[in-house]
Amino acid sequence: MTAGPENSVTIIECPRDAWQGLPQIIPTQTKIVYLAQLVSLGFRHLDAVSFVSPKHVPQMADSEEVMAGLTERFPADKSGPEVIGIVVNEQGLKRALATAGVTTVGYPYSISAYFRRANANMTRAESRVLVETLQKETTSAKRGLVVYISMAFGNPYDEPWGPEIVEDALVWLKEIGVRTVSLADTVGTASPQDVAALFNAVKNCADGVELGVHLHSRPDGAAEKVLAAFKAGCRRFDGALTGLGGCPFAGDELVGNIPTETVLTTLAARGVSTGVDTKSLAMACAITGEIRRTYGREVNAPKPN
């Protein structure tokens, strides 16, 4: 497994994951300004857009326009931020590769047959063919690729699951050339012990792969999960400021993205370099909170007094 130094981590801020479930559409210009602010505050890795059907995810219908506005502020070269664009099929891949500023393509590869069918209407074989295409095309286009192993920590569908299934997926991804993989707790049910156990079980087969985690959690369990992953050797963490964004499959409204501020403060307390200082983090939380308050209300919901 490729791991960063003991005192350094890579933090991926995930506004795309946070925004897509909000009830009100965020204006394109608001998204552009917000993302630019995050970069200015020290966030250099953003899961910012997705290239999927606007019918299914209307919040992401303006991804090309958002990226056009962002690249006006930050050149689409090595001096700009890493921007991840999520795709679920070849049509999305073509859109992502045609969009300046998208440096990395992301794909959720599910090891749950039920979840894969419900979300992408694909068989395991079809999904693997797509990943091979993603790897080939992103390499040719000199873009990065990150594959998320969805349901890596188990699922509620009474399907077979175990570390060996995750390892099988990880070994295959490594064999076809994928060099960045994130283990996703899609339903947010993994305990800190589960996080540590899985990461420890599979990390030895990931030599040469940057192995990260994309975790969901109740707020009161988030810090322990972050520490469990870090102690197991993880140096790549996804998060969403203020914990914005939820997990509709968890059946628990308190389960959402792990708050980035929890990731940063938990690791900073151990002397870990995150690239974001305390003042910048406070500002980032403030501007995120404003988006959450403005666009997180149901359209016809009464405003608070």
N, C-alpha and C positions, 0 to 999 in steps of 0.2 A: 504494500500500500504506500502510495506517495503521501507523505505527511509533511506539514509545514514545521517550522521550528517550534520548540516547546512553548515559547512566549509569543507566538504569532498565530492568528487565525484568519480565515477568509469569511467575511460576513456577506451573505446575499440578502439584500432587502427585497421583499416581494409585494410591491403595491398591486401588481396584476392579480395575484391570488387574493389580496385583501379587497380590491375594488369589485371584482366580478359578481359578488353576491349582494352588493348594495342595491336598495330598491329604486334609487333615483340615478339617472345617467349623469355622470360627471362631465362637464363641458370639456372639449378638447383642449382649449387654451389653459384651463385650470390644471389639467393633467400635465401639460408641458411645463408650466411654471413650477408645479410641485416637484416633478422629477429633476428639473434643473436645480432647484433649491437643495434637494437631497445630495446631488453631486457636489454642490458647493460646500455642503456641510461635512463632506468626507466619505459619503457612501459611494463606493467605486464599482459595486456589482449590483445590478438591478434586474430583477425579474419583473419587467415592466409592461410587456405587451403579449398578446397572443393572436394567432392567425387562424381563427376558427369561424364557424358559421355565426354571423350576427343574429340569426334566428335563435340559436341556442345560448349565445353569450352576447347579448346586445351591448353590454358595457365595453366590450372590446372591438366594436365595429369600426372604430377610428384609429386603429393601431398604426396604419401607414401615416396618417396625418400627425399623430403624436410624435412619431419618430422623425418626421420631417422638421417639426418644430424644435425637437431636442437637438438634432444635428446642426441646426442653425447656431445653437449656443455652444455646442461641444463638437468639434470635428469628428467625423467617423473614421478616426485613425487610432493609433496606439496611445495618443494623449487623452482620448475620451474615455468614458466609463465602459465597462462591460455591460451590455444590455442583452438579456435573454428574452427570446421570443418563443413562446410555446406553440407547437404544432401537433396535430393529431392525425394528419394524412399528407399525401403528396401535394395536394393543392395548397395546403397551408405552408408546406416547405417551399414551394415556388414563390409564394408571397413573401415569406421571410427572407429568402435569398435575394429577392428583388428590392428589399427595403434597406436603404443606407442606414448605418448606425446599429443594426442588429448584428452584434458580434458573435452571438452564440444561439444555437437552436436548442430548445428543450423538448423532450418527449417523455410522457408518462407511460412506462412499460409495465403493465399490470401482470402480476403473477397469480391473480385471481381470475378464473375464467368468467365468473358471473359479472364481476366489476368491469372486465375488459369488454364483454359483450354489451353491457348496459351503456357504457360510455363511448365506445368506439365501434361497436358492432363488428368485431374482428375475432378470428380464431387466433390461437397462439402462433400458428405458422404464419398467418397473414401479418401479425404484429411483428414477428421477427424479420420477415421480408422487408417491411417498412423501415425497421431500425437499420438494416443493412443498407438500404437506399439512403437514409439520412446520413449514415457514416460516410458513404461514398461521396455524396453530393456536397456535404459540408466541408469535407477535406479538399475536394476540388475547388470549392469557392473560398478556401482559406478562412472558413468560419469554425468556431468551436461547436461542440456538441456535448450536452449534458443529458443523461438518461436517468429518470427517476424510477426506481423500482417501487411501484405502487403496491400497497398492502404488504410491505416488507415485514411488518411486525405482527401480521395476523389479520384475520377478517371475520366478520360476523355471519358469514354465509355457510358455515358448516362444511367448508371445503378443506382438503388436505393442506396443511401448512407446516413448515418447519425450517430451521436454518439451512438444511440441505437444499431446499427449493430455492431459497434466496441465493445460496452459493452457486447453484447451477446457473441461474440467470447471470450472476456476476461474472463467473468464469466465461460464459458464452460472450458476454459483452466485451470482456477483455480480449478474447480471441479474435473478434472482428474489428478491433482497433479503438473501441470507445475508451476514453481516458479520464472521463469525469462521470461519476455515478453518485446519486444521492438516494439514500434509503428513506422511504417515506412511510410515516405512520399515518396512513390515510384516514383511519377512523379514530385516531387519538386515544386508543385504549392501552398502549404500552406503558408499563411502569418504568421507573428508572432502572430497576433490575433487568427488565426485559430489553431496554435500550442497550445497556452494557453487555448483556449476554449475547445479543445478536451481533453487535459490532465486533466483539471479541471473537465470535465464532467464524465470521467471514473475512475479517481483515487480512488474514494471512494469505488468502487466495487472490488478493487484490494488489499485489506488488506492481507498481507502475501506474496504478489508478488513483486519482484523487477521490477519496471516498468520503462523502458528507452525509448529513442527515437533514431531512425536512420533517419536523415533528409537529404534532398537534397536541394540545394539552388543556386541561383546566388551569386557570391562573395559579392555583396554589401548588401545582406539581411541576411547573415549568422549569424552575431553577434546578431542581434535582435531576431532571432529564438532561438538561444541558451539561451539568457537571458529570453525569454518568457517561455521556458520549465523549466528553473531553478526556476524562480519565482513561477511557478505553482506546484513545488515540485519534479521535476525530478532530480535524482542524478546519472543517468547512461546515458552516451552519446557515440554514435559511431561517428567516424570521420576518415578522410584519410589525411595524411600529404600532404600538398600543394594542397589539393582539388582534387587529382588525382582520376580519375574514373568519369564517367559521367552517365547520366540517359537517355538512348536512347528513352524512352517513353515520355520525356518532350517536345520534339520538339524544344529545345533551347540548343544550344551547350554550353552556359555559365552555364547551370544548371548541377551541379555535386555534389559529396560528400562534405559535409561541411568540410572545412580544419581543421584538428586537431589543428593547431596553433591558429586558430580563437577561437576554443572551449577553449583551455588552457589559452590564454591571456585574453579572455573575462571574464572567471571565476576567474582567478588569480587577476584581477583588483578589484574583490569583496572580496578578501581575502580567496578565496576557495583553499584548498589543492588539487593538482592534481597528485602529485608524480613525476612530471617532471619539472626540473628547466629551467631557461632561456637559459643557455649554452647548456644543453642537447637538448633542443628544436631546437636551431639553427643548431646543428650538425645533428639532425634527418631530418630537412628540407633539409640540404645540400646533404645528401646521397640519399634522395628521389628524389631530383631534378636531380641528376646524372642518376638515373634509368629512370626517365621521359624523359630526353634528349636522352638517348641512345636507349631505346626501344619503345619510343613513336612516332618515325618517321615511316612513311610508308617506306617499303623496298626500293622502287624505287624513293623515294622523294629526291630532291637535298639537300645536306648538306648546312647549313647556312654558309655564309662567315665569 
